[in-house]
């Protein structure tokens, strides 16, 4: 049974998310949440990615590093989250311009890095998506932050997941109802096991509307 079976929809505890649903919802939130919330949620999620996989991502994200970061490159999940934020921002800029660059503009190494494809290719996408959805940063945004004013405009699953039941604190102990306390992201995770079965070509946004399930 997939470890994602431990992540239950709020209000429908018998319906487990598939890996594809988890990734679809993660991609939807990447296209929806403010960069600061995304960075904070990623910093938490990357803590459960094995260090060797984090170092592999660091190596691919070098075009987004400052000179200081290059000198001090490590597997720090907080720094990695910052680099992913920059890569996501660059990705959005490229999408807005349909990938066009000014004539005569030198090649920019940042344009060769798609952070979502990178996570898929390094085998960590499913784990990151799962932990991202469970993060207190995302739940706080929808429960207490600006996202609480937009719940009515979100897909049904957003309200079902982040609109807490009476007496539940989604950022505290109550978060365990989503399985946050029960997953061992360390020794029990084989990062290489998530590479197959998922088509990374859908990361452009067209393949995922986040409304599934």
N, C-alpha and C positions, 0 to 999 in steps of 0.2 A: 504493500500500500504506500502511495506517495506521502511524503511528510506534509504535503500541503493539505492532506485530509484533516490535519489538526487545526486548520484555519477555517472557522465556521462563519457563515453569514449571520449577521446580527438579525434576530427575529426568526431565522430558519436554521436552527442548530444542526439539523440532520443533513443539510445540503453542503457538501464540501466543495471548495474551489478546486478546479483542475489547474494544472500548471499553466495551460494556455490562458485560462481566465485570469489567473493571477498576473501574468505578464501583460495581458491586454489592459487590465485595470492600472497597472503600474505605468504603462506607456500613456494612458489617458491622463493620469495625474502629472506626469512629466510635462505634458502639453497644457496643463491647466494651472498648476500651483505656482506661486511666486518663487523666484530663484532662491531666496533665503530659506524658505521652507524645504525646498528640494535639497539644498546643501545640508541642512541640519538632519534631515531624514536619511540622506545617504551616509553621513558620518556615522550614524548609529548602525545602519545596515552593513557597512563595510567592516565593522568590528567582527562580524561573523564570517567574513571571507578569509580563507586561509592566507597567511602571510605571503606564501610563494605566489599566489594568484594576485595579491595586491601589488607585489613587486613587478609582476608581468604587466599589469595595467599601468603602473608608473612608467615603465619603459616606453610604452606606446603613447603616453601622454606628454612626453618630453617637449613637444612643440608648444605646449601651454604653460610650461614652467618658466618662472623667472630665473635669473642667474643664481640667485640665492637658493632657490628651491632645488635647482640642479645640483648645487654643491652639497645640499643637505638631503638629497633624495633618499627616501626610506619607504617603509610600508605603512606610514601613519595614516589611519583611516580618515582623520580630519583633513589632512592635506589632500588626500585622494579625492575627497568629496568636493574640495575647492576646485581641483583641476577638472573634475567632471562637470561642475557648474560652468566653468569657462568653455568647456567643449560643447555643452548643451547650448550655451548662448551663441557660440560660433555656428553651430548647426542651424539654429533658428535664423540667424542672419543669412546664411546660405540659402535656406528654404525660401525666405522672403524675397531674395533676389533671383530665385530659380537657378542658383548655382553660378550666376554670372559674375565675372570679374572684370575690372576695368582693363582696357587694351593696354598692353605694355606693362601691366602690374606683375611684379615677380611672383613666382609660385610661393604660396604660403603653406608651410608644412601642416598647419592646423587644419587645412581643408581636407587632408587625407585621413583624418581621424573622425570616425563616427562613434561616439561613446556607446551607443546602444548596440551596434554591431560588435564593437570591441568586447563588451561584456558577454554577448552571446558566444563569441569565438573563444573567449577565455573560460567559458563554462560556468559563469557565476550568475547569469541573468536571472534564473529562477530563484536562487537564494536571495539575491538582492531585492527582487520584486516582492518576495514574501515578507522580508524584514522591513522593507520600505512601507508596505501597506499597514504594518503593525506599529509603526513608529509613533511616539507621542507627539512629535512635531506635526505630523499630518492630522492626527485626531484633534489636537489642540486648535489647529487652524480652522477645522470645520465645526468644532464645538464652541470655542471661545473667540476665535479670530474672525477675520473678514469673511472667511468661507461660510460662517454660520448665517450670513445674510444672503447667501447664494444657493443654499441647499435646495430650494424649490426649483432651481434651474439646472440642477445636476441630475445625472442618471439616477434611477431609483436605488441602485446598489450603494451609492455614496451615502445617502441618508440612512440606509439600512445598516451600513457598516459603522458610520461615525456619529450618528445621532444616538446617544447613549440611552439605555433603559433606565428607569427611575432608580436612583440610589447607586448608579455605577459611575465611577470616576474613570474616564477613558485614559487619563494620563497617569493614573496611580495603580493601586492594586487591582482595580476592576479591569485593567487591560488584560489580565490573565484570561478573561472570558474569550478573548480572541486567540488564545494559545501563546501569548508572548512569553509566559513564564516556563513553557514546557519544551522549548526547542533548544537542543544542544548544537550550537553552530560551530563547535570546535572539532573534536575528534570524530564526531559522527558524520561529518560532511565530506563527501567525495566530490570535489569541485568538477572533476572530469565527467561526472555522471549526467550533467545537464546539457551536454552539447547536442544530443540527438533529438529528433522528433519535433523540433520547432523551426519554423521557417522565418529566419531573420529578415527576409525581404520585406516583411510587413512593417518594419520599424519606421517607415516614412510617415506613418499616421493614417494612411488610407485603409490599411487592413484592420485597424482597431478603432472602434468607436467607444469602447469602454462600457457599452451598455449591455454587453452580453451577460448571460446568467441571471 
